[in-house]
């Protein structure tokens, strides 16, 4: 299958504060990402696919750079070109400043389950704060809060220490305004409908433009180049794409409580790695950065604390299962869709008509069954 293969320079040892860190012998090319041309053609992330490839690679590698056709020289690709017809290999070059700040995306960021809605003081405050900021309706398609969830962009299970370490490592604001210390910070949340929540960070993410590699007209040619936009994109080709995404534009809250760029980048990187990660790249990233992001995974925890945490986790997951069984699923929402937003008086008429129709059908079925029985006994 024809594909674009992207190689990136990764450090053999992560020692950003050491002069040896930038020495050439500490860096080697890793097969990082594989983008099948058929997928890029069907998903249509951008009419300028090489610009999108540059951005997608940057959020995975954790450093800004350029795509080149050569590992030894910076032979830039034509960023305005369309997709090739045959397989090609590209090399992602970064300068020394970007190498110093490089911190790759976490392969473990991709959520494997929906965070439970089990009640807690912090969780309740998180939902209240998200609702207050986002106006009590889905920021993607405007559905009411009863059909939405206050979604953690970086999953709640990652906890405070993780998001603090991750945001500090990826921060690009001089004053550190994009650093988040609490997993339940409103800047780690969005109010999203229940259809897209399960896909977030795996089959669905928001592309923020302008970014260092793309302007907004690289996503929508009719848009002003510097218009601030968050475009919803599916990483799976689904026939209900338009239904799920609507017009694809996120409603933006313009203020300091809005999630910073690095959080949107983290979610986008998770989706890119999940769908386009090359074999072995996750192990390569883990080898370099896992001990920094998960220091508790190396240290030996207090056995009493570990037992208490396991009990809490088990109780949390049992509650999550109960919540999942009682909450409406995707198919419930699809069936309810025609009646969302219908005025109460019209909704009552509709329900009454449906009941009368159902009763008429049941009566016809009974009559047909009785007639058939009478014919047999006649």
C-alpha positions as CSV (number, residue, x, y, z in Angstrom):
1,X,0.0,0.0,0.0
2,X,1.4,3.4,-1.1
3,X,2.3,5.6,1.9
4,X,4.3,8.6,3.1
5,X,6.8,7.4,5.7
6,X,8.2,10.0,8.1
7,X,11.5,9.6,10.0
8,X,12.4,11.8,12.9
9,X,15.6,12.4,14.9
10,X,15.2,11.1,18.5
11,X,17.8,11.3,21.3
12,X,19.5,8.1,22.5
13,X,19.7,9.7,26.0
14,X,17.5,12.5,27.3
15,X,19.7,15.0,29.0
16,X,18.5,18.4,27.9
17,X,20.7,20.3,30.4
18,X,23.9,18.6,29.2
19,X,26.1,19.9,26.4
20,X,26.4,16.3,25.3
21,X,22.7,16.2,24.6
22,X,23.2,18.1,21.3
23,X,26.2,16.1,20.1
24,X,25.4,14.3,16.8
25,X,26.2,10.9,18.2
26,X,23.3,11.2,20.6
27,X,20.7,11.4,17.8
28,X,19.5,8.8,15.4
29,X,16.7,8.5,12.8
30,X,13.6,6.6,13.9
31,X,10.8,5.5,11.7
32,X,8.1,7.5,13.3
33,X,4.9,7.8,11.3
34,X,3.3,6.0,8.3
35,X,0.5,7.7,6.4
36,X,-1.3,5.5,3.8
37,X,-2.1,7.6,0.8
38,X,-5.6,6.1,0.6
39,X,-6.4,7.3,4.1
40,X,-5.1,10.8,3.5
41,X,-7.2,11.0,0.4
42,X,-10.4,9.8,2.1
43,X,-10.0,11.8,5.3
44,X,-9.0,15.1,3.6
45,X,-7.4,16.7,6.6
46,X,-6.1,19.6,4.5
47,X,-6.0,20.6,0.8
48,X,-2.3,21.2,1.5
49,X,-1.4,17.8,2.9
50,X,2.3,18.4,3.4
51,X,1.5,21.3,5.7
52,X,-0.7,19.1,7.7
53,X,2.0,16.3,7.8
54,X,4.4,18.9,9.2
55,X,2.0,19.8,12.0
56,X,1.0,16.2,12.7
57,X,4.7,15.2,13.0
58,X,5.5,18.2,15.2
59,X,2.9,17.3,17.9
60,X,4.1,13.7,18.0
61,X,7.8,14.5,18.1
62,X,7.3,17.5,20.5
63,X,9.4,19.9,18.5
64,X,8.9,22.2,15.6
65,X,10.8,21.4,12.4
66,X,10.7,20.9,8.7
67,X,10.0,18.0,6.3
68,X,12.9,17.2,4.0
69,X,13.4,14.6,1.2
70,X,16.9,13.9,2.6
71,X,18.2,12.8,6.0
72,X,21.5,14.6,5.4
73,X,20.3,18.0,4.0
74,X,17.3,20.3,4.4
75,X,15.7,19.8,1.0
76,X,12.3,21.1,1.9
77,X,9.2,19.5,0.5
78,X,6.8,21.6,-1.5
79,X,4.3,22.4,1.2
80,X,1.8,23.6,-1.4
81,X,1.9,20.4,-3.4
82,X,-0.8,17.7,-3.5
83,X,-0.3,14.1,-2.5
84,X,2.1,12.0,-4.5
85,X,0.9,8.9,-6.4
86,X,3.6,6.6,-5.0
87,X,5.3,6.0,-1.7
88,X,7.9,8.5,-0.5
89,X,10.1,8.8,2.6
90,X,10.4,12.2,4.4
91,X,12.8,13.3,7.2
92,X,11.8,15.7,10.0
93,X,14.7,18.1,10.8
94,X,14.8,20.2,13.9
95,X,17.3,22.9,15.0
96,X,19.3,22.9,18.2
97,X,16.8,25.2,20.0
98,X,14.0,22.8,19.3
99,X,16.0,19.8,20.2
100,X,16.7,21.3,23.6
101,X,12.9,21.7,24.3
102,X,11.9,18.4,22.6
103,X,9.5,16.3,24.6
104,X,7.6,13.7,22.5
105,X,3.8,13.0,22.8
106,X,2.9,10.3,25.3
107,X,1.7,7.1,23.7
108,X,-0.2,6.4,26.9
109,X,-2.3,9.5,26.5
110,X,-4.9,7.9,24.3
111,X,-7.9,7.2,26.4
112,X,-9.0,3.6,26.6
113,X,-12.2,4.2,28.4
114,X,-14.6,7.0,29.3
115,X,-14.0,8.8,32.5
116,X,-16.7,7.9,35.0
117,X,-19.2,10.5,36.0
118,X,-19.1,9.3,39.6
119,X,-19.8,12.2,42.0
120,X,-17.0,13.9,43.8
121,X,-16.5,17.5,45.0
122,X,-13.7,18.1,42.5
123,X,-15.6,16.5,39.6
124,X,-18.8,18.4,40.4
125,X,-16.8,21.7,40.5
126,X,-15.2,20.7,37.2
127,X,-18.5,20.2,35.5
128,X,-20.0,23.4,36.9
129,X,-17.0,25.4,35.7
130,X,-17.1,23.9,32.2
131,X,-20.9,24.5,32.0
132,X,-20.4,28.1,33.2
133,X,-17.8,28.8,30.6
134,X,-19.3,26.9,27.6
135,X,-22.8,28.2,28.0
136,X,-24.6,24.9,28.9
137,X,-24.5,23.5,25.4
138,X,-22.1,21.4,23.3
139,X,-19.3,23.6,21.9
140,X,-19.3,21.5,18.7
141,X,-23.0,21.1,17.7
142,X,-25.0,23.1,20.3
143,X,-26.9,20.2,21.9
144,X,-28.2,20.8,25.4
145,X,-26.2,20.0,28.5
146,X,-28.4,16.9,29.2
147,X,-26.9,15.3,26.1
148,X,-23.4,16.4,27.0
149,X,-20.5,15.6,29.3
150,X,-17.8,17.8,30.8
151,X,-14.9,16.0,29.1
152,X,-11.3,16.0,30.4
153,X,-9.1,16.6,27.3
154,X,-6.2,14.9,29.2
155,X,-8.0,12.0,30.9
156,X,-8.9,12.4,34.5
157,X,-7.1,9.1,35.3
158,X,-3.8,10.8,34.5
159,X,-4.1,12.9,37.7
160,X,-2.6,16.3,38.8
161,X,1.1,15.3,38.8
162,X,0.9,14.1,35.2
163,X,-0.8,17.2,33.7
164,X,1.6,19.5,35.6
165,X,4.6,17.6,34.3
166,X,3.2,17.4,30.8
167,X,2.2,21.0,30.5
168,X,5.5,22.3,32.0
169,X,7.5,20.1,29.5
170,X,5.5,21.4,26.5
171,X,4.9,25.0,27.6
172,X,5.5,27.7,25.0
173,X,4.2,30.7,26.9
174,X,7.0,33.0,28.3
175,X,5.1,33.5,31.5
176,X,4.0,29.9,31.8
177,X,0.3,30.8,31.3
178,X,-0.3,27.4,29.5
179,X,0.9,25.4,32.5
180,X,-2.0,23.4,34.3
181,X,-1.5,22.1,37.8
182,X,-4.8,20.3,38.3
183,X,-6.4,17.6,36.1
184,X,-9.8,19.2,37.1
185,X,-8.8,22.6,35.9
186,X,-11.5,24.0,33.6
187,X,-8.7,24.6,31.0
188,X,-8.5,20.8,30.7
189,X,-12.2,20.6,29.8
190,X,-14.8,21.0,27.1
191,X,-18.6,20.4,27.1
192,X,-19.1,17.8,24.3
193,X,-22.0,15.7,23.3
194,X,-21.9,12.0,24.1
195,X,-21.5,10.9,20.5
196,X,-18.0,12.4,20.2
197,X,-16.7,11.9,23.7
198,X,-15.8,8.2,23.2
199,X,-13.8,9.1,20.1
200,X,-11.7,12.0,21.6
201,X,-8.0,11.5,21.3
202,X,-8.4,8.2,19.4
203,X,-10.6,8.7,16.4
204,X,-11.4,12.4,16.8
205,X,-9.5,15.6,17.7
206,X,-9.5,19.3,17.1
207,X,-7.0,20.9,14.7
208,X,-6.1,24.4,16.0
209,X,-5.2,27.1,13.4
210,X,-3.2,29.1,12.8
211,X,-0.4,27.0,14.2
212,X,3.3,27.1,13.4
213,X,2.8,25.0,10.2
214,X,-0.6,25.9,9.0
215,X,-3.0,28.8,8.5
216,X,-6.7,28.4,8.7
217,X,-7.1,28.6,4.9
218,X,-4.9,25.5,4.8
219,X,-8.0,23.7,6.3
220,X,-10.7,25.8,4.7
221,X,-9.6,27.7,1.6
222,X,-12.6,30.1,2.0
223,X,-11.5,31.2,5.5
224,X,-9.2,34.2,6.3
225,X,-5.7,32.8,6.8
226,X,-5.3,34.1,10.3
227,X,-8.8,33.4,11.5
228,X,-8.6,31.6,14.9
229,X,-10.4,28.3,14.5
230,X,-10.6,24.8,16.1
231,X,-11.6,22.3,13.4
232,X,-13.2,19.0,14.4
233,X,-11.6,16.1,12.4
234,X,-12.4,12.4,12.3
235,X,-9.5,10.0,11.9
236,X,-11.9,7.3,10.7
237,X,-13.9,7.4,7.5
238,X,-17.5,7.3,8.7
239,X,-20.6,7.8,6.6
240,X,-22.2,9.8,9.5
241,X,-19.2,12.2,9.4
242,X,-21.4,15.3,8.8
243,X,-23.9,14.3,11.4
244,X,-21.1,13.8,14.0
245,X,-19.1,16.9,13.2
246,X,-21.8,19.4,12.0
247,X,-20.0,22.3,10.4
248,X,-16.8,21.1,12.2
249,X,-16.1,24.4,13.9
250,X,-15.7,24.6,17.7
251,X,-17.4,27.4,19.5
252,X,-14.6,29.3,21.1
253,X,-14.6,31.0,24.5
254,X,-12.2,34.0,24.3
255,X,-10.6,34.2,27.7
256,X,-7.9,32.8,30.0
257,X,-10.1,29.8,31.0
258,X,-10.0,28.3,27.5
259,X,-7.7,25.3,27.1
260,X,-4.2,26.3,26.0
261,X,-2.8,25.2,22.6
262,X,-0.5,22.5,24.1
263,X,-3.5,20.6,25.5
264,X,-5.3,20.6,22.1
265,X,-1.9,19.5,20.6
266,X,-1.6,16.7,23.1
267,X,-5.0,15.2,22.1
268,X,-4.3,15.6,18.4
269,X,-0.9,13.9,18.9
270,X,-2.7,11.0,20.6
271,X,-5.0,10.5,17.6
272,X,-2.1,10.8,15.1
273,X,0.0,8.2,17.0
274,X,-3.0,5.9,17.4
275,X,-3.8,5.8,13.7
276,X,-0.4,6.5,12.0
277,X,2.3,5.5,14.5
278,X,5.0,3.3,12.9
279,X,5.9,0.0,14.4
280,X,8.2,0.5,17.4
281,X,7.8,4.2,17.7
282,X,5.8,4.0,21.0
283,X,8.6,1.9,22.5
284,X,11.2,4.5,21.4
285,X,9.2,7.3,23.0
286,X,8.7,5.4,26.2
287,X,12.4,4.6,26.4
288,X,13.2,8.3,26.5
289,X,10.4,10.0,28.3
290,X,8.3,7.5,30.2
291,X,10.3,7.8,33.5
292,X,9.8,11.6,33.4
293,X,6.0,11.5,32.8
294,X,5.5,8.5,35.1
295,X,8.1,8.8,37.9
296,X,5.8,6.8,40.2
297,X,6.0,3.9,37.8
298,X,9.7,3.5,38.6
299,X,9.6,4.2,42.4
300,X,8.4,1.5,44.8
301,X,5.1,2.8,46.4
302,X,4.1,2.4,50.0
303,X,2.2,-1.0,50.1
304,X,-0.6,0.5,52.3
305,X,-1.1,3.4,49.9
306,X,-1.1,1.0,46.9
307,X,-3.8,-1.2,48.6
308,X,-5.9,1.9,49.3
309,X,-5.5,3.2,45.8
310,X,-6.5,-0.1,44.3
311,X,-9.7,-0.2,46.4
312,X,-10.5,3.3,45.4
313,X,-9.8,2.5,41.7
314,X,-12.0,-0.7,41.9
315,X,-14.9,1.2,43.4
316,X,-14.4,3.9,40.8
317,X,-14.6,1.4,38.0
318,X,-17.6,-0.4,39.4
319,X,-19.4,2.9,39.6
320,X,-18.3,3.7,36.0
321,X,-19.9,0.4,34.8
322,X,-23.1,1.2,36.6
323,X,-23.1,4.7,35.1
324,X,-22.4,3.3,31.6
325,X,-25.3,0.9,31.8
326,X,-27.8,3.5,33.0
327,X,-26.7,6.3,30.7
328,X,-28.1,6.6,27.1
329,X,-25.8,5.2,24.6
330,X,-25.0,6.4,21.0
331,X,-28.0,4.5,19.5
332,X,-30.3,6.0,22.1
333,X,-29.1,9.5,21.1
334,X,-29.5,8.7,17.4
335,X,-33.1,7.6,18.0
336,X,-33.8,10.7,20.1
337,X,-32.2,13.0,17.5
338,X,-35.4,13.9,15.6
339,X,-37.0,15.1,18.8
340,X,-34.2,17.2,20.2
341,X,-35.2,20.8,20.3
342,X,-38.9,20.1,19.5
343,X,-41.2,22.5,21.6
344,X,-43.0,20.7,24.5
345,X,-46.5,21.0,23.0
346,X,-45.4,19.7,19.6
347,X,-43.4,16.9,21.3
348,X,-46.6,15.8,23.3
349,X,-48.5,15.7,20.0
350,X,-45.8,13.7,18.4
351,X,-45.6,11.2,21.3
352,X,-49.5,10.8,21.3
353,X,-49.5,10.2,17.5
354,X,-46.7,7.7,17.8
355,X,-48.6,5.9,20.6
356,X,-51.8,5.8,18.5
357,X,-49.9,4.6,15.5
358,X,-48.3,1.8,17.6
359,X,-51.7,0.8,19.0
360,X,-53.2,0.7,15.5
361,X,-50.4,-1.5,14.3
362,X,-50.7,-3.8,17.3
363,X,-54.5,-4.1,16.7
364,X,-54.0,-4.9,13.0
365,X,-51.4,-7.5,14.0
366,X,-53.8,-9.2,16.5
367,X,-56.7,-9.1,13.9
368,X,-54.5,-10.7,11.3
369,X,-53.4,-13.4,13.7
370,X,-57.0,-14.1,14.8
371,X,-58.2,-14.2,11.2
372,X,-55.4,-16.6,10.2
373,X,-56.3,-18.9,13.2
374,X,-60.0,-18.9,12.3
375,X,-59.3,-19.8,8.7
376,X,-57.3,-22.8,9.9
377,X,-60.1,-24.0,12.2
378,X,-62.9,-23.4,9.7
